Structures are given as structure tokens and as C-alpha cells.
Amino acid sequence: MQISPGSRVTLHFSLRLADGMLVVADGLDWLHAFDASSGKLRWELRSGVAIDGGIAVAGNKLLLGTRRGEVIAYAVKDGAVLWRAPVSREHILKEW
């Protein structure tokens, strides 16, 4: 994404503490994990898909929803993709 000087841009970030790390999703397609004590970057990755919503932690997994209608599970320790699952938007709308 390129931003022109003087432009206004709103970025949405999600933060979550997990296993001694602060994990940040930038709302675009980047995830960053920082040591919660030192602030040192532990890992970062580009998911390749826009992240939508917050970060959930379940044991050693980070769970994120995407704008393409899927949930992706990442390993907390190194950001490795553990699994991906499609989520039907129709199903979500029916639940609400």
C-alpha cells in the first residue's frame, strides 16, 4: 500500500498477549510477535490475505479471521500456519 503525503489513512490493529509475546495484526496482512518483556521482535509474517477482526488465543494457537471468509490458525511460538478453514458468510449471518 502506498500512501500519498498529506493523505489520511485509518489502520486497524489487533493486539493479544500470548505465551509471553505481544502479537499484533495490522488489519492488512501482517502479523508481528514481540517479546512482551523486552519488546524485541520474535517473528513476523505476511499472511497474504486481509485480516478482519481480533486475535483469539487457544492454547498454543493464534486464531484470526480473514476478509475472504476463512479462519487461520498460527503457532504462537513461530507463526507457522497450522490450518485454514473456510467460513460461510451465510452461516454467520443466520446466527446473528
SVG drawing of the C-alpha trace seen along z (x, -y; Angstrom):
<svg xmlns="http://www.w3.org/2000/svg" viewBox="-30 -17 45 44">
<polyline fill="none" stroke="black" stroke-width="0.4" points="0.0,0.0 1.3,-3.4 0.1,-6.5 0.5,-9.9 1.9,-12.7 -1.0,-14.6 -3.4,-11.7 -5.4,-10.4 -5.5,-6.7 -7.2,-4.7 -5.5,-1.5 -7.0,1.0 -4.7,3.1 -5.5,6.1 -3.3,6.9 -3.1,10.0 -0.8,11.3 0.1,15.0 2.9,17.0 5.0,14.0 4.6,12.3 2.6,9.4 1.1,10.4 -0.1,7.6 -2.2,7.9 -2.2,4.8 -5.6,5.2 -3.9,5.6 -2.0,8.8 1.0,8.6 1.4,10.4 4.2,9.3 5.2,11.0 7.2,9.1 8.7,10.3 6.4,8.8 9.3,8.0 12.0,6.7 10.0,5.5 12.3,7.5 10.7,8.8 10.4,12.6 8.8,13.3 6.7,11.6 4.9,12.9 2.8,11.7 -0.4,13.7 -1.2,12.8 -4.9,12.0 -6.5,9.1 -7.1,9.8 -10.6,9.0 -11.4,8.8 -9.4,9.6 -6.9,12.3 -8.1,15.2 -5.7,17.4 -6.4,21.1 -3.6,23.0 -0.6,22.7 -2.6,21.3 -3.5,17.8 -6.8,17.8 -7.6,15.0 -10.5,14.4 -9.9,13.0 -11.9,10.9 -12.0,13.9 -14.2,15.7 -11.7,18.1 -10.2,18.8 -6.4,19.4 -4.6,20.9 -1.0,20.0 1.5,21.4 2.2,18.9 5.9,19.8 6.9,19.2 3.9,18.1 3.7,21.3 0.3,21.9 -1.3,24.9 -4.6,25.0 -7.0,22.9 -10.8,23.4 -13.4,21.6 -16.3,20.0 -19.6,19.5 -20.8,15.9 -24.4,17.1 -23.9,19.2 -22.5,16.3 -25.4,14.0 -28.0,16.7 -26.5,16.9 -27.0,13.2"/>
</svg>
